[in-house]
Structure formats: structure tokens, C-alpha cells
Amino acid sequence: MKLFSKVLSALMVLGLLSSTLEAKPKASSTATPKATPDPRKDPQIQKILSDLRPVYPHLTASEIVRTSNHDLRRMYERLYHTEGMNLLEAKQKAATVLLKEN
């Protein structure tokens, strides 16, 4: 029984060591990081930014990139409602706005 517990504990230690070795990422000297596209240069992001600027003056292009399309639609609804449309008209018009691609 004592031998069994020693073998079992040795296997557990080996399993733990092998899992930690596998989890380490391999550093590659030839790997180059992919450049993310600049959101300030995307014309669709710029259009959304200029549309929403009257209601959200501190909104930035990077915030638009991080915002979901659902939330952007809600922001457009608020924009149209602020401009004087009733809520139903604002929702209908916001539903037709082209948003960013996911």
C-alpha cells in the first residue's frame, strides 16, 4: 500500500510538471505581431463618429470599435429622439442605419 501511494504521488507530480511545461508559450523570434487597423482611418467608424457627435461629444473612434452594434443602435435612437422624432420613428430610422462589421 505504501508503494502504491508513492507511485501515485510521483505520477501526480509528473502530471503537474508536464501540464505546466505545455502551458508555456513558445517564443518565436520570427513571429511578428499583427498590426491592428487604426479605427480612426476606417470610413464607417468616422461616419458613425460624426453622426453621434452632437449627442455624445466625448465619443472616440476606439470607443465605437469596442461598442456593440446593439448599443450603437440605441445611441442612434437617442440621437434621433433628441432631434425631435418620436420614439417609434427614432427606432425605425435607427434600424436602417448601416453600422460597423463585427
SEFIVEX-941579 format. One record per atom (N, C-alpha, C): atom name; y, z, x; residue in three letters. Coordinates in steps of 0.05 Angstrom, whole numbers. Layout:
# residues N
<atome:CA; north:Y; up:Z; east:X; residu:ALA>;
...
This chain:
# residues 102
<atome:N; north:-24; up:0; east:16; residu:MET>;
<atome:CA; north:0; up:0; east:0; residu:MET>;
<atome:C; north:25; up:0; east:17; residu:MET>;
<atome:N; north:24; up:14; east:40; residu:LYS>;
<atome:CA; north:47; up:16; east:57; residu:LYS>;
<atome:C; north:52; up:-11; east:70; residu:LYS>;
<atome:N; north:31; up:-26; east:77; residu:LEU>;
<atome:CA; north:34; up:-52; east:89; residu:LEU>;
<atome:C; north:46; up:-72; east:68; residu:LEU>;
<atome:N; north:38; up:-69; east:43; residu:PHE>;
<atome:CA; north:49; up:-86; east:22; residu:PHE>;
<atome:C; north:79; up:-82; east:19; residu:PHE>;
<atome:N; north:88; up:-58; east:19; residu:SER>;
<atome:CA; north:117; up:-53; east:16; residu:SER>;
<atome:C; north:132; up:-63; east:40; residu:SER>;
<atome:N; north:121; up:-61; east:64; residu:LYS>;
<atome:CA; north:135; up:-71; east:88; residu:LYS>;
<atome:C; north:137; up:-102; east:87; residu:LYS>;
<atome:N; north:115; up:-115; east:78; residu:VAL>;
<atome:CA; north:116; up:-144; east:76; residu:VAL>;
<atome:C; north:135; up:-153; east:54; residu:VAL>;
<atome:N; north:135; up:-139; east:32; residu:LEU>;
<atome:CA; north:154; up:-145; east:11; residu:LEU>;
<atome:C; north:183; up:-142; east:19; residu:LEU>;
<atome:N; north:189; up:-120; east:33; residu:SER>;
<atome:CA; north:216; up:-116; east:42; residu:SER>;
<atome:C; north:224; up:-137; east:64; residu:SER>;
<atome:N; north:205; up:-145; east:80; residu:ALA>;
<atome:CA; north:211; up:-166; east:100; residu:ALA>;
<atome:C; north:217; up:-192; east:87; residu:ALA>;
<atome:N; north:201; up:-199; east:66; residu:LEU>;
<atome:CA; north:206; up:-224; east:51; residu:LEU>;
<atome:C; north:233; up:-223; east:37; residu:LEU>;
<atome:N; north:241; up:-201; east:27; residu:MET>;
<atome:CA; north:267; up:-198; east:13; residu:MET>;
<atome:C; north:290; up:-202; east:33; residu:MET>;
<atome:N; north:287; up:-191; east:57; residu:VAL>;
<atome:CA; north:307; up:-194; east:78; residu:VAL>;
<atome:C; north:309; up:-223; east:86; residu:VAL>;
<atome:N; north:286; up:-236; east:90; residu:LEU>;
<atome:CA; north:286; up:-265; east:97; residu:LEU>;
<atome:C; north:299; up:-282; east:75; residu:LEU>;
<atome:N; north:293; up:-275; east:50; residu:GLY>;
<atome:CA; north:305; up:-290; east:28; residu:GLY>;
<atome:C; north:335; up:-286; east:27; residu:GLY>;
<atome:N; north:344; up:-262; east:32; residu:LEU>;
<atome:CA; north:373; up:-257; east:32; residu:LEU>;
<atome:C; north:386; up:-272; east:55; residu:LEU>;
<atome:N; north:374; up:-271; east:79; residu:LEU>;
<atome:CA; north:386; up:-286; east:101; residu:LEU>;
<atome:C; north:386; up:-316; east:97; residu:LEU>;
<atome:N; north:365; up:-326; east:86; residu:SER>;
<atome:CA; north:365; up:-355; east:81; residu:SER>;
<atome:C; north:385; up:-364; east:60; residu:SER>;
<atome:N; north:389; up:-347; east:40; residu:SER>;
<atome:CA; north:408; up:-354; east:19; residu:SER>;
<atome:C; north:437; up:-353; east:30; residu:SER>;
<atome:N; north:443; up:-334; east:48; residu:THR>;
<atome:CA; north:469; up:-333; east:59; residu:THR>;
<atome:C; north:474; up:-356; east:78; residu:THR>;
<atome:N; north:454; up:-365; east:92; residu:LEU>;
<atome:CA; north:457; up:-388; east:110; residu:LEU>;
<atome:C; north:461; up:-413; east:95; residu:LEU>;
<atome:N; north:448; up:-416; east:72; residu:GLU>;
<atome:CA; north:451; up:-440; east:56; residu:GLU>;
<atome:C; north:478; up:-441; east:42; residu:GLU>;
<atome:N; north:490; up:-418; east:37; residu:ALA>;
<atome:CA; north:515; up:-417; east:22; residu:ALA>;
<atome:C; north:539; up:-425; east:40; residu:ALA>;
<atome:N; north:536; up:-424; east:66; residu:LYS>;
<atome:CA; north:558; up:-430; east:83; residu:LYS>;
<atome:C; north:563; up:-460; east:83; residu:LYS>;
<atome:N; north:588; up:-468; east:79; residu:PRO>;
<atome:CA; north:594; up:-497; east:80; residu:PRO>;
<atome:C; north:593; up:-507; east:109; residu:PRO>;
<atome:N; north:584; up:-532; east:111; residu:LYS>;
<atome:CA; north:583; up:-544; east:138; residu:LYS>;
<atome:C; north:610; up:-556; east:144; residu:LYS>;
<atome:N; north:620; up:-550; east:167; residu:ALA>;
<atome:CA; north:645; up:-561; east:176; residu:ALA>;
<atome:C; north:640; up:-589; east:188; residu:ALA>;
<atome:N; north:655; up:-608; east:178; residu:SER>;
<atome:CA; north:652; up:-635; east:189; residu:SER>;
<atome:C; north:678; up:-644; east:201; residu:SER>;
<atome:N; north:676; up:-652; east:226; residu:SER>;
<atome:CA; north:701; up:-660; east:240; residu:SER>;
<atome:C; north:711; up:-687; east:230; residu:SER>;
<atome:N; north:694; up:-703; east:218; residu:THR>;
<atome:CA; north:702; up:-730; east:209; residu:THR>;
<atome:C; north:712; up:-729; east:180; residu:THR>;
<atome:N; north:708; up:-707; east:166; residu:ALA>;
<atome:CA; north:716; up:-706; east:138; residu:ALA>;
<atome:C; north:747; up:-704; east:136; residu:ALA>;
<atome:N; north:758; up:-721; east:120; residu:THR>;
<atome:CA; north:787; up:-720; east:115; residu:THR>;
<atome:C; north:792; up:-710; east:87; residu:THR>;
<atome:N; north:811; up:-693; east:83; residu:PRO>;
<atome:CA; north:816; up:-684; east:56; residu:PRO>;
<atome:C; north:829; up:-706; east:40; residu:PRO>;
<atome:N; north:821; up:-708; east:15; residu:LYS>;
<atome:CA; north:832; up:-729; east:-2; residu:LYS>;
<atome:C; north:860; up:-721; east:-11; residu:LYS>;
<atome:N; north:878; up:-739; east:-9; residu:ALA>;
<atome:CA; north:906; up:-733; east:-17; residu:ALA>;
<atome:C; north:908; up:-735; east:-48; residu:ALA>;
<atome:N; north:919; up:-715; east:-60; residu:THR>;
<atome:CA; north:923; up:-716; east:-88; residu:THR>;
<atome:C; north:948; up:-732; east:-94; residu:THR>;
<atome:N; north:947; up:-748; east:-115; residu:PRO>;
<atome:CA; north:971; up:-764; east:-122; residu:PRO>;
<atome:C; north:994; up:-746; east:-130; residu:PRO>;
<atome:N; north:1018; up:-755; east:-122; residu:ASP>;
<atome:CA; north:1042; up:-739; east:-127; residu:ASP>;
<atome:C; north:1049; up:-743; east:-157; residu:ASP>;
<atome:N; north:1050; up:-721; east:-172; residu:PRO>;
<atome:CA; north:1056; up:-724; east:-201; residu:PRO>;
<atome:C; north:1085; up:-733; east:-206; residu:PRO>;
<atome:N; north:1102; up:-729; east:-187; residu:ARG>;
<atome:CA; north:1130; up:-738; east:-191; residu:ARG>;
<atome:C; north:1133; up:-768; east:-191; residu:ARG>;
<atome:N; north:1112; up:-782; east:-180; residu:LYS>;
<atome:CA; north:1114; up:-812; east:-179; residu:LYS>;
<atome:C; north:1099; up:-825; east:-201; residu:LYS>;
<atome:N; north:1084; up:-811; east:-217; residu:ASP>;
<atome:CA; north:1069; up:-822; east:-240; residu:ASP>;
<atome:C; north:1089; up:-829; east:-263; residu:ASP>;
<atome:N; north:1090; up:-854; east:-271; residu:PRO>;
<atome:CA; north:1110; up:-861; east:-292; residu:PRO>;
<atome:C; north:1104; up:-847; east:-319; residu:PRO>;
<atome:N; north:1079; up:-843; east:-326; residu:GLN>;
<atome:CA; north:1073; up:-830; east:-351; residu:GLN>;
<atome:C; north:1082; up:-800; east:-351; residu:GLN>;
<atome:N; north:1078; up:-787; east:-328; residu:ILE>;
<atome:CA; north:1088; up:-759; east:-325; residu:ILE>;
<atome:C; north:1118; up:-758; east:-327; residu:ILE>;
<atome:N; north:1131; up:-778; east:-314; residu:GLN>;
<atome:CA; north:1160; up:-779; east:-314; residu:GLN>;
<atome:C; north:1171; up:-783; east:-342; residu:GLN>;
<atome:N; north:1157; up:-800; east:-358; residu:LYS>;
<atome:CA; north:1166; up:-805; east:-386; residu:LYS>;
<atome:C; north:1163; up:-779; east:-402; residu:LYS>;
<atome:N; north:1141; up:-766; east:-400; residu:ILE>;
<atome:CA; north:1137; up:-740; east:-414; residu:ILE>;
<atome:C; north:1158; up:-720; east:-406; residu:ILE>;
<atome:N; north:1164; up:-719; east:-380; residu:LEU>;
<atome:CA; north:1183; up:-700; east:-370; residu:LEU>;
<atome:C; north:1211; up:-706; east:-381; residu:LEU>;
<atome:N; north:1219; up:-731; east:-382; residu:SER>;
<atome:CA; north:1245; up:-738; east:-392; residu:SER>;
<atome:C; north:1247; up:-734; east:-423; residu:SER>;
<atome:N; north:1224; up:-739; east:-437; residu:ASP>;
<atome:CA; north:1224; up:-734; east:-466; residu:ASP>;
<atome:C; north:1228; up:-705; east:-472; residu:ASP>;
<atome:N; north:1214; up:-688; east:-458; residu:LEU>;
<atome:CA; north:1213; up:-659; east:-465; residu:LEU>;
<atome:C; north:1236; up:-643; east:-452; residu:LEU>;
<atome:N; north:1251; up:-655; east:-434; residu:ARG>;
<atome:CA; north:1272; up:-641; east:-420; residu:ARG>;
<atome:C; north:1293; up:-628; east:-438; residu:ARG>;
<atome:N; north:1301; up:-641; east:-461; residu:PRO>;
<atome:CA; north:1321; up:-627; east:-478; residu:PRO>;
<atome:C; north:1312; up:-600; east:-489; residu:PRO>;
<atome:N; north:1287; up:-597; east:-495; residu:VAL>;
<atome:CA; north:1277; up:-572; east:-506; residu:VAL>;
<atome:C; north:1266; up:-553; east:-485; residu:VAL>;
<atome:N; north:1255; up:-565; east:-463; residu:TYR>;
<atome:CA; north:1244; up:-549; east:-441; residu:TYR>;
<atome:C; north:1258; up:-557; east:-415; residu:TYR>;
<atome:N; north:1282; up:-547; east:-410; residu:PRO>;
<atome:CA; north:1298; up:-556; east:-387; residu:PRO>;
<atome:C; north:1287; up:-548; east:-360; residu:PRO>;
<atome:N; north:1270; up:-528; east:-359; residu:HIS>;
<atome:CA; north:1259; up:-519; east:-333; residu:HIS>;
<atome:C; north:1231; up:-530; east:-328; residu:HIS>;
<atome:N; north:1222; up:-549; east:-344; residu:LEU>;
<atome:CA; north:1195; up:-560; east:-341; residu:LEU>;
<atome:C; north:1194; up:-578; east:-317; residu:LEU>;
<atome:N; north:1172; up:-577; east:-301; residu:THR>;
<atome:CA; north:1169; up:-593; east:-277; residu:THR>;
<atome:C; north:1145; up:-612; east:-281; residu:THR>;
<atome:N; north:1144; up:-632; east:-264; residu:ALA>;
<atome:CA; north:1122; up:-651; east:-265; residu:ALA>;
<atome:C; north:1095; up:-638; east:-259; residu:ALA>;
<atome:N; north:1094; up:-619; east:-241; residu:SER>;
<atome:CA; north:1069; up:-606; east:-235; residu:SER>;
<atome:C; north:1060; up:-589; east:-258; residu:SER>;
<atome:N; north:1078; up:-578; east:-274; residu:GLU>;
<atome:CA; north:1070; up:-563; east:-298; residu:GLU>;
<atome:C; north:1059; up:-581; east:-319; residu:GLU>;
<atome:N; north:1070; up:-605; east:-321; residu:ILE>;
<atome:CA; north:1060; up:-625; east:-340; residu:ILE>;
<atome:C; north:1031; up:-632; east:-333; residu:ILE>;
<atome:N; north:1026; up:-636; east:-307; residu:VAL>;
<atome:CA; north:999; up:-643; east:-298; residu:VAL>;
<atome:C; north:979; up:-621; east:-305; residu:VAL>;
<atome:N; north:988; up:-596; east:-303; residu:ARG>;
<atome:CA; north:970; up:-574; east:-309; residu:ARG>;
<atome:C; north:967; up:-568; east:-339; residu:ARG>;
<atome:N; north:985; up:-579; east:-355; residu:THR>;
<atome:CA; north:985; up:-573; east:-384; residu:THR>;
<atome:C; north:966; up:-592; east:-398; residu:THR>;
<atome:N; north:951; up:-581; east:-417; residu:SER>;
<atome:CA; north:931; up:-597; east:-432; residu:SER>;
<atome:C; north:946; up:-616; east:-451; residu:SER>;
<atome:N; north:933; up:-637; east:-459; residu:ASN>;
<atome:CA; north:944; up:-656; east:-478; residu:ASN>;
<atome:C; north:950; up:-643; east:-505; residu:ASN>;
<atome:N; north:933; up:-624; east:-513; residu:HIS>;
<atome:CA; north:937; up:-610; east:-538; residu:HIS>;
<atome:C; north:964; up:-594; east:-537; residu:HIS>;
<atome:N; north:968; up:-581; east:-515; residu:ASP>;
<atome:CA; north:993; up:-566; east:-512; residu:ASP>;
<atome:C; north:1018; up:-584; east:-510; residu:ASP>;
<atome:N; north:1014; up:-607; east:-497; residu:LEU>;
<atome:CA; north:1036; up:-626; east:-496; residu:LEU>;
<atome:C; north:1043; up:-636; east:-523; residu:LEU>;
<atome:N; north:1023; up:-641; east:-540; residu:ARG>;
<atome:CA; north:1029; up:-650; east:-568; residu:ARG>;
<atome:C; north:1045; up:-628; east:-583; residu:ARG>;
<atome:N; north:1037; up:-603; east:-579; residu:ARG>;
<atome:CA; north:1052; up:-582; east:-592; residu:ARG>;
<atome:C; north:1081; up:-581; east:-582; residu:ARG>;
<atome:N; north:1085; up:-587; east:-556; residu:MET>;
<atome:CA; north:1112; up:-587; east:-545; residu:MET>;
<atome:C; north:1128; up:-610; east:-558; residu:MET>;
<atome:N; north:1115; up:-633; east:-562; residu:TYR>;
<atome:CA; north:1129; up:-656; east:-575; residu:TYR>;
<atome:C; north:1135; up:-649; east:-604; residu:TYR>;
<atome:N; north:1117; up:-635; east:-617; residu:GLU>;
<atome:CA; north:1122; up:-626; east:-645; residu:GLU>;
<atome:C; north:1147; up:-609; east:-646; residu:GLU>;
<atome:N; north:1149; up:-590; east:-627; residu:ARG>;
<atome:CA; north:1173; up:-573; east:-626; residu:ARG>;
<atome:C; north:1198; up:-589; east:-621; residu:ARG>;
<atome:N; north:1196; up:-609; east:-603; residu:LEU>;
<atome:CA; north:1219; up:-626; east:-596; residu:LEU>;
<atome:C; north:1228; up:-641; east:-621; residu:LEU>;
<atome:N; north:1210; up:-654; east:-636; residu:TYR>;
<atome:CA; north:1218; up:-669; east:-659; residu:TYR>;
<atome:C; north:1228; up:-651; east:-682; residu:TYR>;
<atome:N; north:1216; up:-627; east:-684; residu:HIS>;
<atome:CA; north:1225; up:-608; east:-705; residu:HIS>;
<atome:C; north:1253; up:-598; east:-698; residu:HIS>;
<atome:N; north:1259; up:-594; east:-672; residu:THR>;
<atome:CA; north:1285; up:-585; east:-664; residu:THR>;
<atome:C; north:1306; up:-607; east:-669; residu:THR>;
<atome:N; north:1297; up:-633; east:-666; residu:GLU>;
<atome:CA; north:1315; up:-655; east:-671; residu:GLU>;
<atome:C; north:1321; up:-659; east:-701; residu:GLU>;
<atome:N; north:1308; up:-645; east:-719; residu:GLY>;
<atome:CA; north:1315; up:-646; east:-747; residu:GLY>;
<atome:C; north:1293; up:-656; east:-765; residu:GLY>;
<atome:N; north:1271; up:-664; east:-755; residu:MET>;
<atome:CA; north:1248; up:-672; east:-772; residu:MET>;
<atome:C; north:1236; up:-648; east:-785; residu:MET>;
<atome:N; north:1224; up:-652; east:-809; residu:ASN>;
<atome:CA; north:1209; up:-630; east:-820; residu:ASN>;
<atome:C; north:1183; up:-628; east:-805; residu:ASN>;
<atome:N; north:1169; up:-607; east:-809; residu:LEU>;
<atome:CA; north:1145; up:-601; east:-792; residu:LEU>;
<atome:C; north:1123; up:-622; east:-795; residu:LEU>;
<atome:N; north:1119; up:-632; east:-819; residu:LEU>;
<atome:CA; north:1098; up:-652; east:-823; residu:LEU>;
<atome:C; north:1105; up:-678; east:-809; residu:LEU>;
<atome:N; north:1130; up:-687; east:-811; residu:GLU>;
<atome:CA; north:1139; up:-711; east:-797; residu:GLU>;
<atome:C; north:1137; up:-708; east:-767; residu:GLU>;
<atome:N; north:1144; up:-684; east:-757; residu:ALA>;
<atome:CA; north:1143; up:-679; east:-729; residu:ALA>;
<atome:C; north:1114; up:-680; east:-719; residu:ALA>;
<atome:N; north:1095; up:-669; east:-734; residu:LYS>;
<atome:CA; north:1067; up:-670; east:-726; residu:LYS>;
<atome:C; north:1057; up:-699; east:-726; residu:LYS>;
<atome:N; north:1065; up:-715; east:-746; residu:GLN>;
<atome:CA; north:1055; up:-742; east:-748; residu:GLN>;
<atome:C; north:1066; up:-759; east:-725; residu:GLN>;
<atome:N; north:1092; up:-755; east:-719; residu:LYS>;
<atome:CA; north:1104; up:-770; east:-697; residu:LYS>;
<atome:C; north:1092; up:-762; east:-670; residu:LYS>;
<atome:N; north:1087; up:-736; east:-666; residu:ALA>;
<atome:CA; north:1075; up:-726; east:-641; residu:ALA>;
<atome:C; north:1047; up:-736; east:-638; residu:ALA>;
<atome:N; north:1033; up:-742; east:-659; residu:ALA>;
<atome:CA; north:1005; up:-752; east:-658; residu:ALA>;
<atome:C; north:1005; up:-780; east:-646; residu:ALA>;
<atome:N; north:1027; up:-795; east:-648; residu:THR>;
<atome:CA; north:1027; up:-823; east:-639; residu:THR>;
<atome:C; north:1037; up:-825; east:-610; residu:THR>;
<atome:N; north:1046; up:-804; east:-598; residu:VAL>;
<atome:CA; north:1057; up:-805; east:-571; residu:VAL>;
<atome:C; north:1034; up:-809; east:-551; residu:VAL>;
<atome:N; north:1037; up:-827; east:-532; residu:LEU>;
<atome:CA; north:1018; up:-831; east:-510; residu:LEU>;
<atome:C; north:1021; up:-809; east:-490; residu:LEU>;
<atome:N; north:1000; up:-795; east:-484; residu:LEU>;
<atome:CA; north:1000; up:-773; east:-465; residu:LEU>;
<atome:C; north:986; up:-780; east:-440; residu:LEU>;
<atome:N; north:984; up:-762; east:-421; residu:LYS>;
<atome:CA; north:971; up:-767; east:-395; residu:LYS>;
<atome:C; north:941; up:-770; east:-399; residu:LYS>;
<atome:N; north:929; up:-783; east:-379; residu:GLU>;
<atome:CA; north:900; up:-786; east:-379; residu:GLU>;
<atome:C; north:888; up:-761; east:-367; residu:GLU>;
<atome:N; north:865; up:-753; east:-377; residu:ASN>;
<atome:CA; north:853; up:-728; east:-367; residu:ASN>;
<atome:C; north:839; up:-734; east:-342; residu:ASN>;
